[in-house]
Amino acid sequence: MPGNVFRRSSAPSKATVVQNFPGRYPTEEWRAQYWDVTEAGALVRREVTVRLPLGFSHVSPPVTLGQPGCIYAVRRWGLACRTSLLEDIPFDPSAYLSVEATDDEVLRLMYGATWFDLPGYFIIASDEHPFYLYDPAGALKGAYVDWFTYLGALTFLYTDGDVKGSFLLVFRESASLYQQALAEIQAAWGAAMRSSGHTARLE
């Protein structure tokens, strides 16, 4: 749901299917593949089923890498699909709400039908670690790369949120500089984890 882009996801860490209003309206099952940076700083690949309103696949054209397609944004907490596409299905929120429903309730349903908290501690999406969204037929309908890199997420966590840089431009303009900075933050992170009595495998 809309909110702070850096808030924690509310999805259970072991969830395999996400849907905000189970049984409220007909759905179809999409597949999200993405990368998550854990609380220990490790990089983990995840996959989860996302239930979008029935017909969403018909109004979402196929894409290639770097084309967001039906994805509006990826944030730390999860995925936001383009709510405006509901108008093309069509998806009538009044059919799933009471006649006394307020405008806020209508908006909540529409966002809830297309925006999802996903399992993960800090979800990233970059050229190096894209966020992929596949429709029920297996066609790629979203390939988002304009959120945070692994370096950006690791730096955010290491500084307790004081540094909020994606480092996308660094990766795109100088891969060697990016790798150097990543190695340095990984070394600092590893030292901090060891001093606290924890261990983490940073990749």
Secondary structure, DSSP 8 states (H G I E B T S, - for coil): --S-TTS---S-TT-SEE-SSTTTS-EEEEEEEEEEE-TTS-EEEEEEEEEEETTGGGGS----TT--TTEEEEETTEEEE-GGGGGGTT--GGGGS-TT--HHHHHHHHHHHHEEE-S-SEEE-SSSS-EEEE-TTS-EEEEE-SS--HHHHHHHHHTTTS-----HHHHHH-HHHHHHHHHHHHHHHHHHHHHTT------
